[in-house]
Amino acid sequence: MKILRVLNNNVVLSRDASGREVILTGRGLGFQKRPGQEVDPRAVVRTFVPTDGRDPDNLATVLAALDQDVVRAVVLAISETQLEPAESTQPTLAIAVADHVAQALKRERDGTRIDYPLRAEVQTLYREEYDKAARLLTAINHHIDPPLPQTEATALALHLVNAGFSSGDLSFTYTMTGVIQQMLTAISERYGIPAERDSISGARFITHVRYLFVRVHQHRQLTRQDSVIGESIRTAYPEATRTARQLATIVELRLGTALTEDEVSYLALHVARMTLDAETDEVR
């Protein structure tokens, strides 16, 4: 492999045998090297392969700016908690988490701690990711000093959510979290029912909305002008459809994008399920 760009003594951008641009790390890998020279394979410790259209040069620049000991700690922790297989070459999660950990370490050493305002929402809406984040934080703390407080699990959970959607922008995940909570509150107030994450219908609703936001973000909403299923849902659940249109307004105001009729229909279906489950629980 030939070097395309030297980022620093430990990080270089190269091209592998299949023609992909890859990020290589290793102590002294880029020392006194120039573009066009061969990479010493013995010095390569990790190979990262950018995916999802991410700019390899940009990711390499971000990675090069990070403390490589922190990167090592995070990569080991991700592998130990099996969030990604040990042989994974995906750089996005490792870079995002390492960047956060580096900043959190600086705050910890400066004696500065922050309380994340979305902590309750994250624990409720993203329980699976939060549990994984708590395990990841424990694993990271085994490799760094000083250890980070448990409150950092909230931020790590958001990074896991973001990585799962490959949106590339954590601000999108923050916005999504707030909008989901706003939608659940609207349903609760409209029907006088608890919109609980623990209920099957509540969990399904949250999962549906999360992927709805990804479709919105990627400009790939469900859209069929003659959708028979969508029309059937709107006819069968008129009240839920009115609620779904209210939720669609919330989405449009927060994300600046109107939802298609099919997206509104499927929202209505999930709203109907939540209300029906609530009625069933009351009968019991």
Disulfide bonds with the S-S distance in Angstrom:
none
